[in-house]
Amino acid sequence: MNKELQNFPLARFDLVTLRIFLTVIDTGSIRSASESLNLSPSAISRRLAELEENFGQPFFARHSRGVEISDAGHVMAAKAREIFAAIDSAHSELRRLSSGEAGSLLLSANGSAFVNGLAEDMKHFADAFPYIGIELFEQISPNVVASVVSGKTELGLISRTFRLPPEIVCTRYCTDRLVLAVPEGHDLAQLPAVRLSDMSSYHSIGVMEGSSMTRLIRRVSVLGNSEFKYRYMANTNEVARTLVAQGHGIAILPEQFVRPHEQIMPIKAVPIHESWAEREISLVQHAEATLSNTATIFRDFLLERARCRDVAR
């Protein structure tokens, strides 16, 4: 510890004295401060004298009309106000931390959640709760579920197209439609809608073997006795979309990965006239885990945003 600080008489230096000091400055006299603080003038004068003695500086010039702050007093007042501002700031941060309005959150989500509202909702959430940080992991839906089950993340967003473990609780977030992405001028591009059987004779591009979408397509193709073989297997929807645009094949993709790009890429989204092409994107959490306040705030925010979108449609 600094030697000067060791010798400083901290026992007589406290926040009450600083508050009295600032009140005298703000009211303009010891008598007015006495009335404001309900303290005797002599008690206030004693506190001020001790403060001046501690710092070895006169903070006031005393005269018959009251007190006049000195240059040293102006410096001390500015620093005292900084001290109280820092305390107020600490109090606010601690309050936000205890209420969940400050802190961090681990979130995992699949790509479809991002393009169907999550990216926009996260922006609005950051504006509303600037002291909450989100550590984000983009994963395919089965891996999102595994992260929530293991406790690596508190919340996740998935495409609900596969059997979930019993410890997972789901809440609907939004709906995602799958479309057939075809190159511009493709045989199927002019059709108003297609079925899985219409696609079997064309080269197809898949997206990540273990993803919920690829699992779904393989399952419905088996149930419908439709042969659906992949020519290429891309790692992301974006890569699959690029391959389609360059004429390498067709691909079943989330609608929001295709429609916004029809004007800038030689690609077209064709509706799929099958019930399985409409998927629920769900918010998932562990049934037996208590969400942190921060995670609860985020979950409720997302669900309210989702509700407002549904009402607006």
C-alpha positions as CSV (number, residue, x, y, z in Angstrom):
1,M,0.0,0.0,0.0
2,N,1.1,3.5,-0.8
3,K,2.8,5.1,2.3
4,E,0.8,8.3,1.9
5,L,-2.4,6.2,1.9
6,Q,-1.3,4.3,5.0
7,N,-0.9,7.6,6.8
8,F,-4.2,9.0,5.6
9,P,-6.8,9.3,8.4
10,L,-9.5,7.2,6.7
11,A,-11.5,6.8,9.9
12,R,-12.5,10.5,9.6
13,F,-13.1,10.4,5.8
14,D,-16.4,8.9,4.8
15,L,-19.2,9.4,2.3
16,V,-21.4,11.2,4.9
17,T,-18.8,13.9,5.2
18,L,-18.6,14.2,1.4
19,R,-22.3,14.4,1.1
20,I,-22.4,17.2,3.7
21,F,-19.6,18.9,1.9
22,L,-21.5,18.9,-1.4
23,T,-24.8,19.9,0.3
24,V,-23.0,23.0,1.7
25,I,-21.8,23.9,-1.8
26,D,-25.2,23.2,-3.5
27,T,-27.2,25.2,-0.9
28,G,-24.7,28.0,-0.5
29,S,-24.4,28.0,3.2
30,I,-23.9,25.9,6.3
31,R,-27.2,27.1,7.7
32,S,-29.1,26.0,4.6
33,A,-27.3,22.7,4.6
34,S,-28.2,22.2,8.2
35,E,-31.9,22.6,7.4
36,S,-31.6,20.3,4.4
37,L,-29.7,17.6,6.3
38,N,-31.4,18.0,9.7
39,L,-27.9,18.4,11.3
40,S,-26.7,21.2,13.6
41,P,-24.5,23.9,12.1
42,S,-21.8,23.0,14.6
43,A,-21.8,19.3,13.5
44,I,-21.5,20.4,9.8
45,S,-18.7,22.9,10.6
46,R,-16.8,20.1,12.5
47,R,-17.1,17.7,9.5
48,L,-15.9,20.4,7.1
49,A,-13.0,21.3,9.3
50,E,-11.9,17.6,9.6
51,L,-12.2,17.2,5.8
52,E,-10.0,20.3,5.3
53,E,-7.5,19.0,7.9
54,N,-7.3,15.6,6.2
55,F,-6.4,17.1,2.9
56,G,-4.4,20.0,4.2
57,Q,-6.4,22.4,2.0
58,P,-9.0,25.1,2.8
59,F,-12.1,24.3,0.8
60,F,-14.1,27.3,1.9
61,A,-13.5,31.0,2.8
62,R,-15.8,31.8,5.7
63,H,-17.3,35.2,6.1
64,S,-20.4,36.9,7.7
65,R,-22.6,36.1,4.7
66,G,-21.8,32.4,4.7
67,V,-19.1,30.4,2.9
68,E,-17.4,30.8,-0.4
69,I,-15.8,27.8,-2.1
70,S,-12.1,28.0,-2.8
71,D,-10.2,26.7,-5.9
72,A,-9.2,23.6,-3.9
73,G,-12.9,23.2,-2.9
74,H,-13.9,23.2,-6.6
75,V,-11.4,20.4,-7.3
76,M,-12.6,18.4,-4.2
77,A,-16.3,18.9,-5.2
78,A,-15.6,17.6,-8.7
79,K,-13.9,14.5,-7.4
80,A,-16.6,14.0,-4.7
81,R,-19.3,14.0,-7.4
82,E,-17.2,11.4,-9.4
83,I,-17.1,9.2,-6.3
84,F,-20.9,9.3,-5.9
85,A,-21.4,8.8,-9.7
86,A,-19.2,5.7,-9.5
87,I,-21.2,4.4,-6.5
88,D,-24.5,5.0,-8.4
89,S,-23.1,3.2,-11.4
90,A,-21.9,0.3,-9.4
91,H,-25.4,0.1,-7.7
92,S,-27.1,0.1,-11.1
93,E,-24.8,-2.6,-12.5
94,L,-25.2,-4.8,-9.5
95,R,-29.0,-4.4,-9.7
96,R,-29.0,-5.4,-13.4
97,L,-26.8,-8.3,-12.6
98,S,-29.1,-9.6,-9.8
99,S,-32.2,-9.1,-12.0
100,G,-30.7,-10.8,-15.0
101,E,-30.5,-7.6,-17.1
102,A,-26.7,-7.9,-17.2
103,G,-24.5,-10.9,-17.7
104,S,-24.1,-13.4,-20.5
105,L,-26.1,-16.1,-22.2
106,L,-25.1,-19.2,-24.1
107,L,-27.3,-19.8,-27.1
108,S,-27.2,-22.4,-29.9
109,A,-29.4,-22.3,-33.0
110,N,-29.7,-23.7,-36.4
111,G,-29.4,-21.7,-39.6
112,S,-33.1,-21.6,-40.3
113,A,-33.8,-19.9,-37.0
114,F,-31.5,-17.1,-38.0
115,V,-33.2,-16.3,-41.3
116,N,-36.7,-16.7,-39.9
117,G,-36.5,-14.0,-37.2
118,L,-33.7,-14.8,-34.8
119,A,-31.1,-12.5,-36.3
120,E,-33.5,-9.5,-36.2
121,D,-34.8,-10.4,-32.8
122,M,-31.3,-10.5,-31.4
123,K,-30.7,-7.0,-32.7
124,H,-33.8,-5.7,-30.9
125,F,-32.8,-7.6,-27.8
126,A,-29.4,-6.0,-27.8
127,D,-31.0,-2.6,-28.1
128,A,-33.4,-3.3,-25.2
129,F,-30.8,-5.1,-22.9
130,P,-27.4,-3.6,-23.8
131,Y,-25.7,-5.2,-20.7
132,I,-26.5,-8.8,-21.7
133,G,-24.0,-10.5,-24.0
134,I,-25.0,-13.5,-26.1
135,E,-22.4,-16.1,-26.9
136,L,-23.8,-17.8,-30.0
137,F,-23.2,-21.2,-31.5
138,E,-24.6,-22.1,-34.9
139,Q,-25.3,-25.8,-35.1
140,I,-27.5,-28.3,-36.9
141,S,-30.6,-29.1,-34.9
142,P,-29.5,-32.5,-33.4
143,N,-26.4,-30.9,-32.1
144,V,-28.4,-28.0,-30.7
145,V,-30.5,-30.5,-28.7
146,A,-27.3,-32.3,-27.5
147,S,-25.9,-29.0,-26.3
148,V,-29.0,-28.2,-24.3
149,V,-29.2,-31.8,-22.8
150,S,-25.6,-31.6,-21.7
151,G,-26.0,-28.2,-20.2
152,K,-23.5,-26.5,-22.5
153,T,-26.2,-24.0,-23.5
154,E,-29.4,-23.0,-21.7
155,L,-31.5,-22.4,-24.7
156,G,-31.5,-23.6,-28.3
157,L,-33.5,-23.1,-31.5
158,I,-34.2,-26.1,-33.8
159,S,-36.2,-27.3,-36.7
160,R,-38.6,-29.8,-35.0
161,T,-38.6,-32.7,-37.5
162,F,-37.1,-35.5,-35.4
163,R,-37.7,-37.4,-32.2
164,L,-36.6,-35.4,-29.1
165,P,-35.3,-36.8,-25.8
166,P,-37.9,-36.6,-23.0
167,E,-35.8,-34.1,-21.0
168,I,-36.3,-31.5,-23.7
169,V,-39.1,-29.0,-23.5
170,C,-40.2,-27.3,-26.8
171,T,-42.0,-24.0,-27.4
172,R,-43.0,-22.9,-30.9
173,Y,-41.0,-19.9,-32.1
174,C,-42.0,-19.7,-35.8
175,T,-42.7,-21.6,-39.0
176,D,-40.2,-22.4,-41.7
177,R,-41.1,-23.6,-45.2
178,L,-38.9,-25.7,-47.4
179,V,-38.8,-25.0,-51.1
180,L,-37.1,-26.5,-54.1
181,A,-34.2,-24.4,-55.2
182,V,-33.6,-24.8,-59.0
183,P,-31.4,-23.0,-61.5
184,E,-33.0,-20.4,-63.6
185,G,-34.5,-22.0,-66.7
186,H,-34.7,-25.5,-65.1
187,D,-37.5,-27.9,-66.2
188,L,-39.1,-27.5,-62.8
189,A,-38.8,-23.7,-62.6
190,Q,-42.1,-23.0,-64.3
191,L,-44.2,-25.4,-62.2
192,P,-46.5,-23.8,-59.6
193,A,-45.5,-26.4,-57.1
194,V,-43.7,-29.8,-56.9
195,R,-43.8,-33.0,-55.0
196,L,-40.9,-35.2,-53.9
197,S,-41.6,-37.6,-56.7
198,D,-41.1,-34.8,-59.3
199,M,-37.5,-34.3,-58.1
200,S,-36.2,-37.9,-58.2
201,S,-34.9,-37.8,-61.8
202,Y,-32.7,-34.7,-61.3
203,H,-29.3,-34.3,-59.7
204,S,-29.8,-33.2,-56.1
205,I,-27.6,-31.4,-53.6
206,G,-27.9,-32.1,-49.9
207,V,-26.9,-30.2,-46.9
208,M,-24.9,-31.9,-44.1
209,E,-25.8,-35.6,-43.7
210,G,-26.8,-35.3,-40.0
211,S,-28.9,-32.2,-40.3
212,S,-32.6,-32.3,-39.4
213,M,-33.5,-31.4,-42.9
214,T,-31.5,-34.1,-44.6
215,R,-32.9,-36.7,-42.1
216,L,-36.4,-35.5,-42.8
217,I,-36.0,-35.8,-46.6
218,R,-34.5,-39.2,-46.3
219,R,-37.3,-40.3,-44.1
220,V,-40.2,-39.0,-46.3
221,S,-38.5,-40.3,-49.4
222,V,-38.5,-43.8,-47.9
223,L,-42.1,-43.5,-46.8
224,G,-43.2,-42.2,-50.2
225,N,-41.2,-44.8,-52.1
226,S,-39.3,-42.0,-53.9
227,E,-35.7,-42.4,-54.8
228,F,-33.8,-39.3,-53.7
229,K,-30.1,-39.5,-54.2
230,Y,-27.6,-36.7,-53.6
231,R,-25.0,-35.8,-56.1
232,Y,-23.2,-33.5,-53.7
233,M,-23.4,-32.9,-50.0
234,A,-22.7,-29.3,-49.0
235,N,-21.8,-28.2,-45.5
236,T,-24.1,-25.2,-45.4
237,N,-27.3,-23.9,-47.1
238,E,-25.3,-21.1,-48.6
239,V,-22.9,-23.5,-50.4
240,A,-25.9,-25.6,-51.6
241,R,-27.6,-22.4,-52.9
242,T,-24.4,-21.4,-54.8
243,L,-24.1,-24.9,-56.3
244,V,-27.7,-24.7,-57.5
245,A,-27.2,-21.3,-59.0
246,Q,-24.2,-22.6,-61.0
247,G,-26.3,-25.4,-62.4
248,H,-24.9,-28.4,-60.4
249,G,-28.3,-29.6,-59.4
250,I,-31.5,-28.9,-57.4
251,A,-31.8,-28.6,-53.6
252,I,-34.4,-28.6,-50.9
253,L,-33.7,-25.5,-48.8
254,P,-35.4,-23.3,-46.3
255,E,-37.4,-20.7,-48.2
256,Q,-35.6,-17.7,-46.6
257,F,-32.3,-19.0,-47.9
258,V,-33.7,-18.8,-51.5
259,R,-36.4,-16.1,-52.0
260,P,-34.3,-13.1,-51.0
261,H,-31.6,-14.2,-53.6
262,E,-33.9,-14.7,-56.6
263,Q,-33.2,-11.1,-57.9
264,I,-29.4,-11.4,-57.5
265,M,-28.7,-15.0,-58.4
266,P,-29.8,-17.2,-61.3
267,I,-32.0,-19.3,-58.9
268,K,-35.7,-19.8,-58.3
269,A,-37.7,-21.1,-55.4
270,V,-40.5,-23.6,-56.3
271,P,-43.1,-24.3,-53.6
272,I,-43.2,-27.9,-52.4
273,H,-46.7,-29.2,-52.1
274,E,-46.1,-31.7,-49.2
275,S,-47.1,-31.4,-45.6
276,W,-43.6,-32.1,-44.4
277,A,-42.3,-29.0,-46.2
278,E,-43.7,-26.8,-43.4
279,R,-41.5,-27.1,-40.3
280,E,-41.9,-25.7,-36.8
281,I,-38.9,-23.9,-35.4
282,S,-38.9,-24.4,-31.7
283,L,-37.2,-22.9,-28.7
284,V,-35.8,-25.7,-26.6
285,Q,-34.6,-26.0,-23.0
286,H,-33.9,-28.7,-20.5
287,A,-37.0,-29.7,-18.6
288,E,-35.2,-30.2,-15.2
289,A,-32.9,-27.2,-15.4
290,T,-33.8,-23.8,-13.9
291,L,-33.1,-21.1,-16.4
292,S,-31.0,-18.2,-15.2
293,N,-32.7,-14.8,-15.0
294,T,-30.8,-13.7,-18.1
295,A,-31.9,-16.7,-20.1
296,T,-35.5,-16.2,-18.9
297,I,-35.5,-12.6,-20.1
298,F,-34.2,-13.6,-23.5
299,R,-36.7,-16.5,-23.9
300,D,-39.6,-14.3,-23.0
301,F,-38.4,-11.6,-25.3
302,L,-38.1,-14.0,-28.3
303,L,-41.6,-15.5,-27.6
304,E,-43.2,-12.0,-27.4
305,R,-41.5,-11.0,-30.6
306,A,-42.8,-14.2,-32.3
307,R,-46.3,-13.6,-31.0
308,C,-46.3,-10.0,-32.4
309,R,-45.2,-11.4,-35.8
310,D,-48.0,-13.9,-35.8
311,V,-50.5,-11.2,-35.0
312,A,-49.2,-9.0,-37.7
313,R,-49.6,-11.6,-40.4
